[in-house]
Amino acid sequence: MIAVVDTFAQADSTKKIKAPKHYFTPTLFSDFYTTPERNLYRKHLNPFKLTEDARISNHLKTYQYSQLEGGFYFPILTKDYERANGTTANFHLLVTGSYLMAMPRFSGIGDHNLLKACAGLRGIYNTGKKGIWFFDATPFMNTDLSSSSTTTYRWGSVVLYDYMANPKLSFRVGFIRTFVLGNRYHLPYLGVRIGQLNRSYVSIQFPRSITYSFPMGRIMRGSIYAKPMGGIFNMANSDTIYYKNPNEKTIFYGRYEMNYGFRIDMNFNKHFSLFVATGFTGIKHLAFYSNEDNVNQKFRLNPFYNDVFKSSGFANFGFTLRIGKAKSIYNNYNMYEVFNLNSTIGIGDNNNNSSGNGNIPNELKKKSEANLKIKDVQDLIEAQDLY
């Protein structure tokens, strides 16, 4: 009789599988956004009686805006808490960072490249039941790269509670300090989502966005959205935009746009995603602020110039790279909500949602066992990671 040695069993008995420590993986993202040039010049019958806004508009002549954004987040602490009722609570602490290069272009003055860079911490506590707590602190610096004397520091923050009544319905309430609306605001955060995150859903998140999101096959997801984009940036007064005091070295450039767009996310695998978006900006607001006029302003800043002009189109595209393996979240709707919170409230108070929701798999129509394709089985195994 010939003895048969089970080599596979022996190999499996000695192999040690190192399980992932975190639900989040180190993630990098980048995107580019641009709008076309608009005319600011104002014609007047009497050029000697120009208003202050008209004088500055004629000095600037035209306006075009582009920005390049990049960032990251990675977990430094993940802690699971097993409850007596069989549910699992968890806490996630993330280090976050981002940069945004704002490139406003005015044909009447020189070019300014305005840098906003931030580093912060983000904490998310999932109770394992119906509640999720979210905290984000984002200190950042602003500077005009054309002048070394224009740097100042600001901070944004978000604190909110997410109540998920069931996988198809959640509510959010909290507080946000933000510059996205082109000024310094302290606002309540109010949100509601109807529909499952891995299917089609409607999400209304004030003051962040209104979104209708839907799957477009196994790897693609479409969304129709309306959201504000903007910020406040330091700019050198080298072109004497603030002509009341030519000796003031730094002024603040503020912008605010309301985007109405269509976006497609392509999640090729758990490591790499792309998105493209286009649409129009229904409101475009431009403002300048001086230190001199806002020394005692603790909340909303007062502009010495502001202009609102007609809508135009925009283009936005970017990518996300996720590194390494993570704990499985397959069919874990609490963790789907955690990942959606993290992506909805973008890194760096830029409201750009660049990283997307690639961690949440699309759920399509049920397939019979006979029609289940090999590729789908592979993706299912990959999503669960066999842990």
C-alpha positions in Angstrom: 0.0 0.0 0.0 1.3 3.5 -0.9 1.0 6.1 1.8 -0.4 9.5 0.5 1.0 12.6 2.2 -1.4 15.5 2.5 1.1 18.2 1.7 -1.5 20.9 1.4 -2.8 20.2 4.9 0.8 20.3 6.2 1.5 23.6 4.5 -1.8 25.1 5.8 -1.0 24.1 9.3 2.3 25.9 9.4 1.3 29.1 7.4 0.5 32.1 9.5 -1.9 34.6 8.1 -1.4 38.1 9.4 -4.8 39.8 9.7 -5.1 43.5 9.0 -5.3 45.8 12.0 -7.4 48.6 10.5 -10.6 49.1 8.5 -9.1 52.1 6.8 -6.0 51.8 4.6 -3.4 54.5 3.9 -5.1 56.5 1.2 -3.7 59.1 -1.2 -5.9 61.3 -3.5 -5.5 64.1 -6.0 -7.7 66.1 -8.3 -7.8 69.1 -10.7 -10.7 71.6 -11.0 -11.0 74.5 -13.5 -13.5 77.1 -14.8 -13.3 79.3 -17.9 -12.4 83.0 -18.1 -15.0 85.6 -17.3 -15.0 89.4 -18.0 -15.0 91.7 -15.0 -14.6 95.0 -16.8 -17.4 97.5 -16.2 -18.2 100.3 -18.6 -19.3 103.7 -17.2 -20.3 107.0 -18.8 -18.3 109.0 -16.3 -14.9 107.2 -15.6 -14.2 109.8 -12.9 -17.1 108.6 -10.7 -16.4 104.9 -10.6 -17.5 103.0 -7.5 -14.9 101.2 -5.5 -16.0 97.8 -6.8 -16.0 99.1 -10.4 -12.6 100.6 -10.0 -11.1 97.3 -8.8 -13.0 95.3 -11.5 -11.5 97.4 -14.2 -8.1 96.9 -12.6 -8.5 93.1 -12.6 -10.1 93.0 -16.1 -10.9 89.2 -16.4 -11.1 86.3 -14.0 -10.4 82.6 -14.4 -9.9 80.0 -11.7 -8.2 76.6 -11.4 -7.0 74.5 -8.5 -4.9 71.5 -7.9 -5.6 69.5 -4.7 -4.0 66.5 -3.1 -4.1 64.8 0.3 -3.9 61.7 2.4 -5.3 59.9 5.4 -4.0 56.9 7.3 -5.0 55.1 10.4 -2.9 55.2 13.6 -5.3 53.5 15.9 -8.2 51.1 15.5 -9.9 49.5 18.5 -12.7 47.0 18.4 -15.1 46.5 21.3 -17.1 43.2 21.3 -20.5 43.7 23.0 -22.4 41.2 25.0 -25.3 41.3 22.4 -22.9 40.2 19.6 -22.4 43.6 18.0 -19.0 45.2 17.5 -18.2 48.8 18.3 -15.0 50.4 17.0 -12.9 53.6 17.2 -10.8 54.9 14.4 -8.2 57.6 14.7 -6.8 59.0 11.4 -4.0 61.4 10.6 -5.0 63.6 7.8 -3.3 66.1 5.5 -3.9 68.0 2.3 -2.7 70.8 0.1 -4.7 73.0 -2.3 -3.0 75.2 -4.9 -5.5 77.9 -5.8 -4.6 79.6 -9.1 -6.8 82.7 -9.7 -5.9 84.4 -12.9 -6.6 88.1 -13.6 -5.4 89.5 -16.9 -4.9 93.0 -15.4 -2.4 91.9 -12.7 0.4 89.3 -12.2 -0.2 85.7 -11.5 -0.6 84.5 -7.9 -0.3 80.9 -6.7 -2.0 80.6 -3.4 -1.2 77.6 -1.2 -3.4 76.1 1.5 -1.8 73.2 3.4 -3.2 71.4 6.4 -2.5 68.6 8.8 -5.0 67.3 11.3 -6.7 64.5 13.2 -10.0 62.7 12.6 -11.8 60.5 15.1 -14.7 58.2 14.4 -16.5 56.1 17.0 -19.0 53.5 15.7 -21.2 52.3 18.6 -22.0 49.1 16.7 -25.7 49.9 17.1 -27.4 53.0 15.5 -25.0 55.8 16.4 -21.7 57.1 15.1 -19.7 60.0 16.5 -17.4 62.0 14.2 -14.8 64.6 15.0 -12.4 66.4 12.7 -9.8 69.1 13.5 -8.0 70.8 10.6 -5.5 73.5 11.3 -4.1 74.9 8.1 -1.7 77.6 6.8 -2.3 80.0 3.9 0.4 81.7 1.9 1.0 83.4 -1.5 4.0 81.7 -3.0 4.9 84.9 -4.8 5.6 86.6 -1.4 7.2 85.1 1.8 5.5 87.6 4.1 1.9 86.5 3.5 1.5 83.4 5.7 -1.2 83.1 8.3 -2.9 80.2 10.1 -6.5 79.2 10.4 -8.5 76.2 11.4 -11.7 74.3 10.5 -13.5 71.7 12.4 -16.5 69.4 12.4 -18.3 67.6 15.3 -21.4 65.6 14.6 -23.5 62.6 15.5 -24.9 60.2 12.9 -28.0 58.2 13.8 -28.6 55.3 11.4 -32.2 54.2 11.9 -31.7 51.3 9.4 -29.5 50.7 6.3 -31.9 52.8 4.2 -32.2 55.9 6.5 -29.8 58.0 8.5 -29.7 61.4 10.1 -26.8 63.7 11.1 -26.6 66.7 13.4 -23.6 68.7 14.5 -21.5 71.8 14.2 -19.0 73.0 11.6 -16.5 75.8 11.3 -15.8 76.3 7.6 -14.4 78.7 5.0 -16.0 76.8 2.0 -18.6 79.6 1.5 -15.9 82.2 0.9 -16.0 83.6 4.4 -15.6 82.5 8.0 -18.8 80.7 9.2 -19.9 78.8 12.3 -22.9 76.7 11.2 -25.1 73.8 12.3 -24.5 70.6 10.4 -27.8 68.9 9.4 -28.1 65.8 7.2 -30.4 63.0 6.0 -29.8 60.0 3.7 -32.6 57.9 2.2 -31.6 54.7 0.4 -28.8 52.1 1.0 -25.2 53.3 0.4 -24.4 50.2 -1.7 -27.5 50.8 -3.9 -29.2 54.1 -5.0 -29.6 56.8 -2.4 -30.4 60.5 -1.9 -28.2 62.4 0.6 -28.9 66.0 1.8 -26.0 67.3 3.9 -26.2 71.0 4.9 -23.9 72.9 4.3 -21.9 70.3 2.3 -24.0 68.8 -0.6 -27.2 67.4 -2.1 -26.5 64.1 -3.9 -28.4 61.4 -5.8 -26.0 58.5 -6.2 -26.6 55.2 -8.1 -24.7 52.2 -9.3 -23.7 51.9 -13.0 -22.6 48.3 -13.1 -20.0 46.4 -11.0 -17.2 49.1 -10.9 -18.9 52.4 -11.8 -21.2 54.7 -9.8 -22.8 57.9 -11.0 -24.0 60.9 -9.0 -26.0 64.1 -9.7 -25.1 66.7 -7.1 -25.2 70.3 -6.0 -22.5 71.6 -3.6 -20.6 74.7 -2.6 -16.9 75.1 -3.3 -14.7 77.9 -2.1 -12.3 79.2 0.5 -10.3 82.1 1.8 -6.7 82.5 0.7 -3.9 84.9 1.5 -2.7 87.1 -1.4 0.1 89.6 -1.6 -1.1 93.2 -2.2 1.8 93.6 -4.7 -0.7 94.7 -7.4 -2.3 97.3 -5.1 -5.7 95.7 -5.2 -6.3 97.3 -1.8 -5.5 100.8 -3.0 -6.7 102.5 0.2 -3.5 101.3 1.9 -0.8 100.4 -0.6 1.5 99.5 2.3 -0.6 96.7 3.4 1.3 93.6 2.3 -1.4 90.9 2.5 -5.1 90.8 1.6 -7.5 87.9 1.6 -8.9 86.5 -1.6 -12.3 84.7 -1.1 -14.2 82.7 -3.6 -17.5 80.8 -3.6 -19.2 78.7 -6.3 -22.3 76.6 -6.3 -21.6 73.6 -8.5 -24.4 71.6 -10.2 -22.8 68.6 -11.7 -22.7 64.9 -12.8 -19.9 62.7 -11.6 -18.8 59.2 -12.5 -16.6 57.2 -10.1 -14.7 54.2 -11.5 -13.5 51.8 -8.8 -11.4 49.4 -10.8 -10.4 47.4 -7.7 -10.0 48.0 -3.9 -6.7 49.9 -4.5 -7.4 52.3 -7.4 -10.3 54.7 -8.3 -10.8 57.4 -10.9 -13.5 60.1 -11.1 -14.6 62.7 -13.7 -17.2 65.4 -13.2 -18.6 68.2 -15.1 -21.5 70.7 -15.0 -22.0 74.4 -14.3 -21.5 76.8 -11.5 -24.8 78.6 -10.8 -23.4 81.2 -8.5 -19.8 82.6 -8.7 -18.8 85.0 -6.0 -15.4 86.7 -5.8 -14.3 88.9 -2.8 -11.3 90.6 -1.3 -10.8 91.4 2.4 -8.3 93.5 4.2 -6.7 93.0 7.6 -7.3 96.7 8.3 -11.1 96.4 8.0 -11.3 93.1 10.0 -9.1 93.6 13.0 -12.0 93.1 15.4 -14.0 90.7 13.4 -14.2 87.3 15.2 -16.7 85.7 12.9 -17.8 86.9 9.4 -15.3 89.0 7.5 -16.3 92.3 5.8 -15.0 92.6 2.1 -13.7 95.8 0.5 -14.6 94.3 -2.9 -17.1 91.7 -4.0 -18.7 90.6 -7.3 -21.2 88.0 -8.4 -21.2 87.0 -12.0 -22.9 84.7 -14.4 -22.7 80.9 -14.4 -20.2 79.0 -16.4 -19.1 75.4 -16.9 -16.5 73.5 -14.9 -14.4 70.3 -15.3 -13.1 68.2 -12.4 -11.2 64.9 -12.4 -9.0 63.0 -10.0 -7.8 59.6 -8.6 -7.5 57.7 -5.3 -4.9 55.2 -4.3 -5.4 52.9 -1.4 -2.4 51.0 -0.1 -2.4 47.6 1.7 -5.2 45.4 3.1 -8.0 46.3 5.5 -10.5 44.4 7.7 -13.5 43.3 5.9 -16.6 45.5 5.9 -18.7 43.4 3.5 -22.4 43.8 4.3 -21.5 45.8 7.5 -23.8 48.8 7.1 -22.5 50.6 10.1 -19.0 50.6 8.5 -20.5 51.7 5.2 -21.8 54.7 7.1 -18.4 55.3 8.7 -16.7 55.3 5.2 -19.4 57.6 3.8 -18.9 60.0 6.7 -15.2 60.1 6.0 -15.6 60.8 2.3 -18.5 63.3 2.5 -16.6 65.5 4.9 -13.5 65.9 2.8 -10.0 66.4 4.1 -8.9 70.0 4.6 -12.3 71.9 4.6 -12.2 71.9 0.7 -15.6 70.1 0.2 -14.2 68.3 -2.8 -15.0 64.6 -1.9 -11.9 63.6 -3.9 -11.3 60.2 -2.2 -14.9 59.0 -3.1 -16.7 56.0 -1.8 -14.6 53.2 -3.4 -14.6 51.2 -0.2 -18.3 50.5 -0.5 -19.1 47.9 -3.1 -22.1 48.3 -5.4 -24.9 45.8 -4.8 -26.5 44.8 -8.1 -29.5 42.6 -8.9 -29.3 39.1 -7.6 -27.8 36.6 -9.9 -28.7 33.0 -10.0 -26.0 30.5 -9.1 -25.9 29.2 -12.6 -25.2 32.8 -14.0 -22.7 33.8 -11.4 -19.5 34.7 -13.3 -16.0 33.8 -12.2 -15.0 37.5 -12.0 -17.9 38.2 -9.6 -16.8 35.4 -7.4 -13.2 36.7 -7.4 -14.4 40.2 -6.4 -16.6 38.8 -3.6 -13.7 36.9 -2.2 -11.5 40.0 -2.5 -14.1 42.2 -0.8 -14.3 39.8 2.2 -10.5 39.1 2.2 -11.2 35.7 3.7 -10.6 37.0 7.2 
